[in-house]
């Protein structure tokens, strides 16, 4: 049961990371800033 809870927490955090990255990419594209790869995206993160 603990393994399942830990897996669920990890999966939830991964989903938040993916959602945050997708929203950042959409925001940049909305304002005409091209994000070509993950390294370029990491440059904009604080």
Helices and strands as residue ranges (DSSP letters): H 2-30, H 38-44
